[in-house]
Amino acid sequence: MSQIQTSHQQSSSQTSAARLALLDFLRGFSLLGILAVNLPYFAEPPYGFSPFHSTNSEVTRFLLNFFFTGKFFILFSFVFGYGFTILLYSSAQKGYEAKRVFYRRLIGLFILGTIHAHFLFSGDILISYSLLGFILYQMKDLSDKTLFKWMGFFWILSILCYGIIGLLSYLPGESYGLDYESLTKESIANHFGTFYELTLQKIKEYYFSFPFLIFYNWPSAILMFLVGLMAGKKQLLSQPEKIWAYFQGKKRYLIIIAIISNVCYAISSLNQDSILFEVFFSSLLSIAGISLMILYILVWIRLFFLGSIKQNLFVTLLSRAGSMSLSNYLMQSIICNWIFHGWGLGYFSKLSPEWVAFLILPIYSFNLLFSFVWKKYFTLGPFEYLLRKWTYA
C-alpha cells in the first residue's frame, strides 16, 4: 500500500465532497489567469513581432505580466499534483489498479492535447502535463525529504530556464536563422486562408512553440506537481486553517518579494535592449510566480475558507467551473478561435493588447455561466466524461 493510500485512509473526511471545495475553487480561479495569459497568443502570431506599441498597449502587457504570467499555470500544476493523490486513493477504493488508471488518463490527455495543439492552440499544456505525469507517478512514494531535494532541483532548473528564455529574447531572430517579420506576415495570411492552410499554420506554430514550452513550463510544472503531491499526502486543502496559520507573520515578506520580483519581471518583458533585464529579471519569474500564487491562495482562504466554508454564489460559480476545468480550458480555445480566425469573426492581429484584455471577462463569465448550468444536470463536464470513459474502460 502506497504512502498516499495510507494517509488518505486516516481521514474519512477526505472522501467527502467538502474536501474538494477549495481544490475545485482554485481550479476555477486558475482558469481566469490561464485565459488572460493565452489570449494574446490567440490574437497575434507567436513570434513577438507585434505592431502594437502604444502606451496603453505597453501598460496592458506590464499588468498582464505582473498579475498573470507565470502564476496560474503553476497554480494549475499544483492542483494537478494534488488531484493526483485523490485519483490514486479513489482508484484503490474502487478496486482499480491505480497505475493503469493514471496511465490511461495521461494517454487520454495526450490524445486530447494533440488534437488541441494541432487544430486550436499552439500553446497547449495538455501534452506537457500528460508527459510530465509519468514522472510524477514514479515519484509518488518518495519521502518528504527526498521530495524537497527534487523540488529544489527543479526550482533551480526553472531559474536557469527562465534566464535562457530571456537571453533568447534578447538575441535577434537572425542570430539563429529566423526572420520574425516574414514569419508573422505568413501567419496572418494563413489565419485568413483555407482550413487546410490554417491547420498547417497551427501545426507549424506548435512545433515552433514547443521548445519554448519545455523551457518555460516543464521545470516549474513538475516542481508544482511535487508540491501538490506533498500537500495531497497531508490533505492540506481540507485544512485551510493550517495553511493560513503557517503563513501568519510571513505574509508581509511575501508581499514585498512578490511586488519587487514581479515588477522586475514585468519590466523585462517591455525592455529587450538590455541583457540584464532580459536574463536576470526574466529568471526572477521563478520567484515572482510562486510568491504571488501563494498570496492569491491566502486571499481566497481568508475570504471564504476559514472556519466553515462560505457557500455563496461566487464560490459556487468558481468551484463548478473548476470541477470541469478540462472542458472549460478547451472551450476557451474554441471561443478564441472563433473570435480571431478567418472562419469566425476574423480579428486575428487586428486588436491591440488592451482590447484583447477586455475579452477576458466575457469569455471567463461564459465559462462560469456554462459550468453553473451544466452542473445542474450533469455530474461531469463533457470532456471530463469522455476522459473518464476512456480512463476506466
C-alpha positions in Angstrom: 0.0 0.0 0.0 1.4 3.4 -1.0 2.0 6.3 1.4 -0.8 8.2 -0.4 -3.4 5.5 0.2 -2.3 5.1 3.8 -2.5 8.8 4.5 -5.9 9.2 2.9 -7.4 6.3 4.8 -6.5 8.0 8.0 -9.2 10.7 7.4 -12.7 9.8 6.3 -13.3 13.5 5.6 -11.0 13.2 2.6 -13.7 11.1 0.8 -16.4 13.7 1.3 -17.4 16.3 -1.1 -16.3 19.0 1.3 -12.6 18.1 0.8 -12.8 19.3 -2.8 -14.3 22.7 -2.2 -11.0 24.6 -2.1 -9.4 22.4 -4.7 -12.2 23.0 -7.2 -12.3 26.7 -6.4 -8.6 27.0 -7.1 -9.0 25.2 -10.4 -11.8 27.6 -11.3 -9.7 30.6 -10.4 -6.7 29.3 -12.3 -8.9 29.2 -15.5 -9.1 33.0 -15.3 -5.4 33.5 -15.3 -4.7 30.9 -18.0 -7.2 32.6 -20.2 -5.6 36.0 -19.6 -2.1 34.7 -20.5 -3.3 32.7 -23.5 -5.5 35.3 -25.1 -2.6 37.3 -26.6 -1.2 34.2 -28.3 -4.6 33.6 -29.9 -4.8 37.2 -31.0 -1.4 37.5 -32.7 1.4 35.3 -34.2 3.7 33.8 -31.6 6.8 35.4 -33.0 6.9 38.6 -30.9 6.7 40.9 -33.9 3.7 43.0 -32.8 2.6 46.3 -34.5 1.0 47.5 -31.2 3.4 49.6 -29.1 1.3 52.5 -27.8 1.5 53.5 -24.2 -1.8 51.7 -23.5 -0.5 48.5 -25.1 2.7 48.5 -23.1 0.8 49.2 -19.8 -1.5 46.3 -20.6 1.4 44.0 -21.2 3.1 45.1 -18.0 -0.1 44.5 -16.0 -0.7 41.1 -17.6 2.9 40.0 -16.8 2.7 41.4 -13.3 -0.5 39.7 -12.2 -1.0 36.7 -14.5 2.1 35.4 -16.4 3.8 32.5 -14.6 1.3 32.5 -11.7 -1.7 30.5 -12.9 -0.2 27.6 -14.8 1.9 26.8 -11.7 -1.3 27.1 -9.6 -3.0 24.7 -12.0 0.1 22.4 -11.8 -0.2 22.4 -8.0 -3.8 21.3 -8.1 -2.9 18.7 -10.8 -0.4 17.2 -8.4 -2.9 17.4 -5.5 -5.7 15.8 -7.6 -3.3 13.0 -8.5 -3.3 11.9 -4.8 -7.1 11.9 -4.8 -7.2 9.8 -8.0 -4.8 7.2 -6.6 -6.9 7.0 -3.4 -10.2 6.8 -5.2 -9.0 4.2 -7.7 -7.8 2.0 -4.8 -11.1 2.4 -3.0 -13.0 1.3 -6.1 -10.7 -1.7 -6.7 -8.9 -0.4 -9.7 -5.2 -0.7 -10.3 -4.0 2.9 -9.7 -1.1 2.7 -12.1 -3.3 1.6 -15.0 -6.0 4.2 -14.3 -3.5 7.1 -14.1 -1.5 6.0 -17.2 -4.7 5.7 -19.2 -5.8 9.1 -18.0 -2.4 10.5 -19.1 -2.7 8.9 -22.5 -6.2 10.3 -22.8 -4.9 13.8 -22.0 -2.1 13.3 -24.6 -4.7 12.5 -27.3 -6.8 15.5 -26.4 -3.7 17.6 -26.2 -2.5 16.5 -29.6 -5.9 17.5 -31.2 -5.9 20.7 -29.3 -2.3 21.7 -30.2 -2.7 20.9 -33.9 -6.1 22.4 -34.5 -6.8 25.0 -31.8 -3.8 26.4 -29.8 0.0 26.2 -30.3 0.5 26.9 -26.5 -1.3 23.7 -25.5 -0.4 22.5 -22.0 -2.2 19.1 -22.0 0.6 17.3 -23.9 3.2 18.6 -21.4 1.0 17.6 -18.4 0.5 14.1 -19.9 4.2 13.5 -20.4 5.3 15.0 -17.1 2.6 13.0 -15.3 4.6 9.8 -15.9 7.5 11.4 -14.0 5.0 12.3 -11.2 3.8 8.8 -10.8 7.4 7.4 -10.4 7.9 9.9 -7.6 4.7 9.3 -5.7 6.2 7.2 -2.8 9.3 9.3 -2.2 9.8 10.6 1.3 9.2 14.2 2.1 13.0 14.8 2.5 13.7 13.4 -1.0 10.8 15.3 -2.5 12.2 18.5 -1.0 15.5 17.8 -2.7 13.8 17.3 -6.1 11.8 20.4 -5.6 15.0 22.4 -5.0 16.5 20.9 -8.1 13.5 21.8 -10.3 13.3 25.2 -8.8 16.9 25.9 -9.7 16.4 24.5 -13.1 13.4 26.8 -13.6 15.6 29.8 -12.7 18.1 28.7 -15.4 15.5 28.0 -18.0 13.8 31.4 -17.5 17.2 33.1 -17.8 17.8 31.2 -21.1 14.4 32.3 -22.4 15.4 35.9 -21.5 18.7 35.5 -23.4 17.0 34.2 -26.5 14.5 37.1 -26.3 17.5 39.5 -26.2 19.2 38.0 -29.2 17.7 39.0 -32.6 16.0 36.3 -34.6 18.7 36.4 -37.3 21.1 35.0 -34.7 19.5 31.6 -35.2 18.3 32.0 -38.7 14.8 33.3 -38.2 13.1 36.2 -39.9 10.3 37.0 -37.4 8.8 39.7 -39.7 8.3 37.2 -42.6 7.0 34.5 -40.2 4.5 37.0 -38.8 3.2 38.0 -42.2 2.9 34.4 -43.3 1.0 33.5 -40.1 -1.5 36.4 -40.6 -2.2 35.3 -44.2 -2.7 31.7 -43.3 -5.1 32.5 -40.4 -7.4 34.0 -43.0 -6.8 31.3 -45.5 -8.4 27.9 -46.1 -9.0 25.4 -43.3 -6.0 23.4 -44.7 -3.7 26.4 -44.7 -4.8 27.4 -41.2 -4.3 23.8 -39.9 -0.8 23.7 -41.4 0.0 27.0 -39.8 -1.3 25.8 -36.4 1.0 22.7 -36.7 4.0 24.8 -37.7 3.4 27.2 -34.8 3.0 24.4 -32.3 6.4 22.9 -33.2 7.9 26.4 -33.2 6.5 26.9 -29.7 7.2 23.5 -28.2 10.9 24.1 -27.3 9.8 27.3 -25.5 7.1 25.4 -23.6 9.7 22.9 -22.4 11.9 25.6 -21.0 9.1 27.8 -19.8 6.6 25.3 -18.4 8.3 21.9 -17.7 10.6 22.7 -14.7 8.1 24.8 -12.9 5.2 22.4 -13.7 7.0 19.4 -12.3 8.1 21.4 -9.3 4.5 22.3 -8.5 3.3 18.7 -9.3 5.6 17.7 -6.4 4.4 20.5 -4.1 0.8 19.4 -4.9 1.8 15.7 -4.3 3.2 16.6 -0.9 0.2 18.7 0.0 -2.1 16.0 -1.1 -0.4 13.4 1.0 -1.0 15.7 4.0 -4.5 16.7 2.8 -3.7 20.4 3.3 -6.5 21.8 1.2 -9.0 20.1 3.5 -7.4 22.1 6.4 -7.1 25.7 5.1 -6.7 26.9 8.7 -3.3 25.2 8.8 -2.2 26.9 5.6 -3.3 30.3 6.9 -1.6 29.7 10.3 1.6 28.6 8.6 1.9 31.9 6.7 0.9 34.0 9.7 3.6 36.6 10.1 5.2 35.7 6.8 2.6 37.5 4.5 4.3 40.9 4.7 7.5 39.4 3.4 5.7 37.5 0.7 4.0 40.8 -0.4 7.4 42.6 -0.6 9.0 39.7 -2.5 6.0 39.4 -4.9 6.0 43.1 -5.7 9.7 43.5 -6.3 10.2 40.3 -8.3 7.0 40.9 -10.4 7.9 44.5 -11.2 11.4 43.3 -12.3 9.9 40.5 -14.4 7.3 42.8 -16.0 9.9 45.3 -16.9 12.0 42.6 -18.6 9.0 41.9 -20.9 9.0 45.5 -22.1 12.7 46.3 -22.2 14.5 44.0 -24.7 17.5 46.3 -25.1 19.4 45.2 -22.0 20.8 41.8 -21.4 20.5 42.5 -17.6 16.7 43.0 -17.9 16.3 40.0 -20.2 18.4 37.4 -18.4 18.4 38.3 -14.8 15.0 39.8 -14.5 13.4 37.0 -16.6 14.9 34.4 -14.2 13.1 36.2 -11.3 9.8 34.7 -12.6 10.7 31.6 -10.7 10.3 33.7 -7.5 7.6 36.1 -8.8 5.2 33.4 -9.9 5.3 31.3 -6.7 5.2 34.2 -4.3 2.1 35.8 -6.0 0.4 32.4 -6.4 0.7 31.8 -2.7 -0.7 35.3 -1.9 -3.7 34.6 -4.2 -4.4 31.3 -2.4 -4.1 33.1 1.0 -6.6 35.8 -0.1 -9.2 33.3 -1.1 -8.7 31.2 2.1 -9.1 34.3 4.2 -12.3 35.4 2.4 -14.1 32.1 2.0 -12.5 29.1 3.6 -11.5 29.9 7.2 -13.9 28.1 9.6 -17.0 26.9 7.8 -16.9 27.1 4.0 -18.9 30.1 2.8 -21.0 28.7 0.0 -22.0 31.9 -1.7 -22.7 32.3 -5.4 -19.1 33.4 -6.1 -17.6 30.2 -4.5 -20.2 28.1 -6.3 -19.5 29.6 -9.7 -15.7 29.1 -9.5 -16.0 25.7 -7.9 -18.3 24.4 -10.6 -16.1 25.8 -13.3 -13.1 24.2 -11.6 -14.8 20.8 -11.4 -14.9 20.8 -15.2 -11.7 22.6 -15.8 -10.7 20.5 -18.8 -13.9 21.3 -20.7 -13.6 25.0 -19.8 -9.9 25.1 -20.9 -10.8 23.6 -24.3 -13.9 25.8 -24.5 -11.7 28.8 -24.1 -9.7 27.7 -27.1 -12.8 27.1 -29.3 -14.2 30.5 -28.4 -10.9 32.3 -29.1 -10.5 30.5 -32.4 -14.0 31.8 -33.4 -13.1 35.3 -32.4 -9.8 35.6 -34.1 -9.7 33.3 -37.1 -10.9 33.9 -40.6 -13.7 31.3 -40.4 -15.1 33.3 -37.4 -15.1 37.0 -36.6 -11.6 37.4 -38.1 -10.0 39.7 -35.5 -6.6 38.0 -35.7 -3.8 40.6 -35.4 -6.3 43.4 -35.6 -6.9 44.1 -31.9 -4.3 45.9 -29.7 -3.4 44.2 -26.3 -5.8 46.5 -24.3 -8.7 45.4 -26.5 -7.7 41.8 -26.3 -7.6 42.1 -22.5 -11.2 43.3 -22.5 -12.2 39.9 -23.8 -11.0 38.2 -20.6 -14.1 39.0 -18.6 -16.8 38.0 -21.1 -15.1 34.7 -22.0 -14.5 33.8 -18.4 -18.0 34.8 -17.5 -19.3 32.4 -20.1 -17.1 29.6 -18.6 -18.7 30.3 -15.2 -22.3 30.5 -16.5 -22.0 27.5 -18.7 -20.5 25.4 -15.9 -23.2 26.6 -13.4 -26.0 25.5 -15.8 -24.2 22.3 -16.9 -23.6 21.0 -13.4 -27.3 21.4 -12.6 -28.0 18.5 -15.0 -24.7 16.5 -15.3 -22.1 15.3 -12.8 -19.2 15.7 -15.2 -18.2 18.2 -17.8 -18.4 16.9 -21.5 -14.7 16.3 -21.9 -14.3 15.0 -18.3 -17.0 12.5 -19.2 -15.1 11.3 -22.3 -11.8 11.2 -20.4 -13.4 9.2 -17.5 -14.9 6.7 -20.0 -11.5 6.2 -21.6 -9.7 6.0 -18.2 -11.9 3.3 -16.8 -12.6 1.4 -20.0 
